[in-house]
Amino acid sequence: MKVREFLIKNNVLNQEIGNVDFHMNLLNIDLDELKRRIPKLKEKNEQELLDYIIQIYKKCDSSNPEYDTNLDEQMVKIGLRLFDTIPGPYNRNKWNTGLFEDDGFGFGTEPTSLYDDYIDKTNDLENNFYSKR
């Protein structure tokens, strides 16, 4: 059973959890896989597991006063590693590419190339502006 199905079954999946999950992608992970990646979940019963997952989402919400940066980072890593198992063009694992692909800008382009292009373009614009005067 996936985390999404588990939360729907217990009637707790809402828009807030969906919004937080956008950057973590935990809803698509199988519960057994989540328990394997977070060993202390193996000993919890269904209600404790539900409470723990809800706490994860609350602590990974940057608008929440209890926001935990380290937990958020770990959950994103778990969610992104899930894409290693998806074959074909849907494999979006960004951790092993060495490229800056976080925001989709310059997708697949090394950061230094982006900066070099920007500097060259800016210098060309300034030179053209001053040469016309």
C-alpha positions in Angstrom: 0.0 0.0 0.0 1.3 3.4 -0.9 1.4 6.3 1.6 -1.3 8.1 -0.4 -3.7 5.1 -0.1 -2.9 4.8 3.6 -3.8 8.4 4.2 -6.9 8.2 2.1 -8.0 5.1 3.9 -7.7 6.9 7.2 -9.4 10.0 5.8 -6.5 12.5 6.5 -5.2 13.3 3.1 -5.9 17.0 2.4 -4.7 19.8 0.2 -2.1 21.0 2.8 -0.4 17.5 2.7 -0.6 17.6 -1.1 1.1 21.0 -1.2 3.9 19.9 1.1 4.3 16.6 -0.8 4.9 18.5 -4.0 8.6 18.8 -3.2 9.0 15.5 -1.2 7.0 13.0 -3.3 6.4 10.7 -0.3 2.8 10.0 -1.3 4.0 7.7 -4.0 6.3 5.6 -1.8 5.2 2.2 -0.7 4.7 2.0 3.1 7.1 -1.0 3.3 9.7 1.0 1.5 9.2 4.0 3.9 9.6 1.6 6.9 12.7 0.2 5.3 14.2 3.7 4.9 13.1 4.9 8.4 13.7 1.8 10.6 11.9 3.1 13.7 8.6 2.9 11.8 8.8 -0.9 11.7 7.7 -1.1 15.4 4.8 1.2 15.2 1.2 0.1 14.9 -1.2 1.6 12.2 -2.3 4.6 14.3 1.2 5.5 15.5 2.4 5.2 11.9 -0.4 7.5 10.7 0.5 10.1 13.4 4.2 9.9 12.5 3.5 10.5 8.8 1.3 13.5 9.6 4.0 14.9 11.9 6.5 14.5 9.0 4.3 16.6 6.8 3.7 19.2 9.5 7.5 19.6 10.2 8.3 19.7 6.5 5.9 22.6 5.9 8.1 25.8 5.7 5.1 27.9 6.8 4.8 26.0 10.1 6.6 27.4 13.2 7.8 23.8 13.9 9.5 23.6 10.5 12.5 21.2 10.6 15.1 21.9 7.9 17.0 18.7 8.4 13.9 16.5 8.4 12.7 18.2 5.2 16.0 17.6 3.5 16.0 13.9 4.5 12.4 13.4 3.2 13.2 15.1 -0.1 16.2 12.8 -0.5 14.0 9.8 0.2 11.4 11.0 -2.3 13.9 11.8 -5.0 15.7 8.4 -4.7 12.4 6.8 -5.5 12.8 7.9 -9.1 15.8 5.6 -9.5 13.3 2.8 -9.8 11.1 4.3 -12.5 12.4 3.3 -15.9 12.5 5.5 -19.0 12.2 9.3 -19.4 10.4 9.6 -16.1 13.6 9.0 -14.1 14.0 12.4 -12.6 16.7 11.7 -10.0 18.7 14.9 -9.6 21.2 13.8 -7.1 23.6 11.9 -9.3 23.7 14.1 -12.4 26.1 16.8 -11.3 23.9 19.4 -13.0 21.9 22.2 -11.5 18.3 21.0 -12.3 16.4 22.1 -9.3 14.2 24.8 -10.7 14.0 23.7 -14.3 15.9 26.7 -15.5 18.8 25.7 -17.7 17.7 22.0 -17.3 20.8 19.9 -18.0 23.2 22.8 -18.2 26.1 23.2 -15.9 25.8 26.3 -13.6 29.0 27.8 -14.9 27.8 27.8 -18.4 24.6 29.6 -17.4 26.6 32.3 -15.5 29.1 32.7 -18.4 26.2 33.2 -20.9 24.5 35.7 -18.6 27.7 37.7 -18.1 28.5 37.7 -21.9 25.0 38.9 -22.8 25.0 41.6 -20.1 28.4 42.9 -21.3 27.2 42.9 -24.9 24.1 44.9 -24.0 26.1 47.5 -22.0 28.7 47.9 -24.8 25.9 48.4 -27.4 24.1 50.9 -25.2 27.3 53.0 -24.7 28.5 52.8 -28.2 25.3 54.4 -29.6 25.8 57.6 -27.5 
